[in-house]
Amino acid sequence: MQDKFKENAKIENISKNWSGRFNEPVAELVKHYTASVGFDQRLAEFDIQGSLAHARMLGAQGIISVADVQAIEHGLAEILQEIKSGSFAWLLELEDVHLNIEKRLTDKIGDAGKRLHTGRSRNDQVATDVRLWLRAVTDEVITHIRKLQLAIVDLAEQHVDTVMPGFTHLQVAQPVTFGHHLLAYFEMLQRDAARFADARRRINRLPLGAAALAGTSYPINREMVAHELGFDGVCENSLDAVSDRDFAIEFTACAALVMTHLSRFSEELILWSSPRFGFIDIADRFCTGSSIMPQKKNPDVPELVRGKTGRVNGHLVALLTLMKAQPLAYNKDNQEDKEPLFDSADTLLMSLQIYADMLGGIKVDKAAMRLAAAEGYATATDLADYLVKKGTPFRDAHEAVALAVRHAAGKGCDLADLPLQELQQFSQLIADDVYAVLTLEGSLASRNHIGGTAPQQVKQAIARARVRLSAG
Ligand code: ARG
C-alpha cells in the first residue's frame, strides 16, 4: 500500500475529465480509495468491444464522422495489443479501466478520441462491460459443468454394479451402487447448468444508450449496438439499465449453489478416503502430506473446495447487501460489485476444472465398500418387504426385523449369517428363499424402476445422461 502510494504520488498533472469543476485536487488517500483500475482492468477487452460498437453506431447515425470512427478503430486496436502484450501503463490516477483506455486513445488520435464518449456515460459503459464479461464467463462455466458431468458419468459407468452402503444420517441404510450414488451429483449439476443458461438470458441485454441515467439527446440506434455486441435485446429502462446488478447477484447465487453441491461431494470424498472408510484413494497429485506425521495423506483439494464454498456464499451476501436499499439510479456503491463477482467466477471455474481431473484419478476399493454394506444390516428393509409380500402388515414386519437385527447384533453377525431356524423365531413366514433377499445383489436388483439403484437402471440412467449431455 505504501509503495503504491509513492508510485502514485509521482504521477502528476494528469487532468481528469471533470477537473474544471474542482478547486483542489482529490486527496491522495481518496484516489486510492475510489480507484478501481487495480481490478477492473480485466474488463479491458470488453470495454474496447463496447467502445467499437458504440463508435460505429455514432458513425452510422452521422453523430461523428467516418474518419473519426476509423481513427477510433485503429487507436483501440493498438491499445488492445498494448494491453495483451502487457505494455499498457495503467494509471491509478485515471481511476478506472474506462478512463485509462479513453485517455490513451486521446493521446494517440487526438480529438477523435475525445468524441468517443458522445452520448455515453461510464454508467452505461461499465454495466455493458460487466455484462459482456459475465456472458463469456457464464458460457465457460457451463462448458466446465458439462466436462465435470462427463467425468462423473465415465466413473459411474465403471461402477454400475459396485455395491456400497447407502447412508441416511451417515448410518448404513440400504445398499446402493456406487454408480447410482455418483449420478446423484450428475443431476445436481444438470440443474446448475440450466440455472446458468437461464441467468444468461437476463445477463444478455444491452445497457448502452441509457447514458448517465435518463438516456441521451443524440439520435442513437441502440438495436444496432445490441446486434453488433451479440445481445438479445436492449435494457428497456435507462434508470434500471445503469443501476441494477441483479444479473451479477443471480450469477453468484448460481455459483454458490454449484459450490454447495461440490462441498457435499467433497465431504463424501474426504470421508471415503479416510482410513476408517477406505472406500477410495484420491490420486497423490491432489493431496499433500503432513510436515510432522509421516503416515498422512491429506485430501487437500476436496477440503479446499469445501472451504471455498464459504467464500462464494460470502460474495453472494456481499452483493445482495451492496444492492440493498440503493436509490435509483447509478451509485458508486456499484463499483464494489466487481471483486466479489470476479472472485466467485475464478473460484468456481478453478473448482470445476480441478474436480473433473480429480474424479478421473480416483481408485475405488470395491471390497471395502462391499464389506461396509454387508456389515451394516443394509438389507433389513428387504427382509421387512419380504414379510409384507407374504402377508404381514408393514408395521409388524418392521418390528419383527428390528428384533432380528438386535439378535444378530448380539451375536456379532449379519442377518444373512443367521440359520433359518433362528430367523423363523421372528416370523413363521420366513422360509429358505429368504437368503436371496438378504444378499446385497438381491436387494439392489429389486429396486428396478426409473430412479432406482438396480444396476440395470443405473446402466439406463447413464445412457440417458450421455444423451442429455450431448443435447447441451
Ligand atoms: N468505475 C466505475 C464502476 O465500476 C465506473 C462508473 C463510474 N461512474 C461514475 N459516475 N462515477 O462502477
Residues whose N, C-alpha, C, O or C-beta is under 5 A from the ligand:
A	BS01	LIG	S36 D96 R122 N123 V126 N334 Q335
